[in-house]
Amino acid sequence: MAHQQLNSLFSATGSAKLTTKNKQTNLRRALKQAAKSQVDLPQPQKGTDLHQVYQAQKKLALATDNLKAGNQQLALTLTKLENQNTAISKLSVASQKINLGNQKISQGQKKLLVGLKQLAQKEALTTALRKIKHTKNRQISQAFSHTYLVGAMIVWILSPIALLTDRKPLKS
């Protein structure tokens, strides 16, 4: 999401127009707002440790959801049978408590997945901002280099004229 925000900002305004402090502040505000958003978060890139953790956590969340669904089925069955036996009613109550615990675990795992995606977004933003800073510094260096070259050309072209402007000593 934040990467899309950067792309839309630079395509709409151009990098040369972001030099004013107000526009830079607006860029920071837009990036912070996009970074806090939990919509359209990128998955961690393949080959990173974060990707491996994300995949493992995703499998664990899926297994927990399957466990939760199975436990719900068990709780429903035990609820139907609890009228017939008191021991089954105790199992039904315990199963419902386990079901609540599974729901909390599932919610925590979903939050963890969102957190991992936000870490991936942070890495993508850091990389993008590092590239922007590198490009900006390179372009500034190039601009100064061109300025010095233009100055040197002016001095080189006007040096012969400077020799002609020397005053000759007056003969007395």
N, C-alpha and C positions, 0 to 999 in steps of 0.2 A: 504494500500500500504506500509506504513512504517512498519507495523507489519510483512508483508511478507519479507521486506528488512532485518529486524532483524533475522527472521527465516533462510533466505538463508545465511546470513553472519555467523551465529553460526553453521549452519549445514555444511558449507563449510570449516570453519577455526577451529572451536572448541573454547570454551571459554578460554582455557589455552593459546592459541596463540595470544590473543588480549592484551597482557600485554605491548607491546611496544607502545611508545607514538605515533609513526607514524600510527600504525594500529588503535589506538583509535581515532586519528584525522580523519582517513579515515572513521571510523564508524560514527563519528559525522557529517561529510560532507554528507555521504550517507543518514543519517537520516533526515538532514535538507532538502536535495534535495527531498526525498520521502515525507516529510511533506508539501512541497510547491506544490507538484503535485496535480492536481485536478482529477486524474484518479483513479478509483477503491477505492473511499473513502468509509469507512464503515458507515452504518447507526447507529445512537445512539442506545444503548442497551435498551431493553424494561425494564420498571420499573423506568427509570430515568426521571427527569424533562425535560431533553434535548430531550428525545424521544417524550414526549407529545407535546413539542413545535414544533418539527420536523413534527409530524403527522398533527398538526393543520395548520402549514405553507404549508404542501403538499396539504391539502384539499383546502386551500385558493388559492394556485397557480393553482390548477385544475379548481376552480370556475372562476378565472380570465381568464384562457385560454378559457373556455366556453363562458364567456362574450365577450372576444375579437373575437371569431369566430362568435358569434351572431351579434356583431356590424359590422363586416366585411360584413356579409350578408346584413345587413341593409344599409350599405354604398353603396354596389353594386346596391341594389334595388333603392335607392334614386338617384343614379347617372343615372340610366336608365330613371327615371321619372322626372328628373330635367328640361328637355326640355319643359315639359308640363306646369310647374308652377314655378313662381319665389320663392315662399315660400318654395317649396321643394328643390330648389337649395341652399337656406340658411341652411336648415336642412342637406343637403348632406355635405356641408362644415363643419358644426358643428360635424356631425357624423365622418368625417375623422379626425378631431382634437381629438375627443374622442378616436378614434381607435389608433392614435399615442400615446395618454396618456396611453391607455391600454397596448400597446407594451412596453412602458417604465416601467410600473408597473410590467409586466410579467418578463422582464429582471431583474428587481430589486429583484423580488421574487426568481428567479432562482439563483441569486448571494447569497441571504440569505440562500437558501437550501444548497448550496455548503459550505457556512460559517458554518452552523450547522453541516454538515458532517465533516468539518475540526476540529470543536470543539470535535466531537466524536472521531476523530482520535487522537487528542491531549490527550484526556482522556485515550484512549487505550495505547498510547505510554507512558504516565506517569505511568500507572499501570504496563506495561511491564518493564520499566526501574526501577521502585521501587522494583519489584520482582527480577530483576537481581542484584540490589544493595544488597538486603537482602540476596540472595543466596551467593553472593560473600563474604559478611561480615561473614556469618555463616561458609563458607568454610575456610576463613582465621582464624577464631577463633578455628575451629577444627584442623587446621594445627598447630597452636601454642600449643594447648592442647596436641596433639600427640608429639610434640617436647619436651615439658616438661616431658611427661610420659617416653619418651625414655631416657632423661637425668636422671630422677629419677631411672629408671631400671639400667642404667649403674652404677650410684653411689651405688645402693643397691647391685648389683652383685660384684662390686669391693671393697666394704667396708671390707669384711673379709681379702682380700689380703692386704689391707692397714694396718691391724693390724699385719700381719706377716712381714711387711717391717720396723717395728720400730727397731731402733738400741738398742742393749742392752748396758747398761753402761759398760765401760771398768773397769775391776778390776785392781786396782793398787797394 
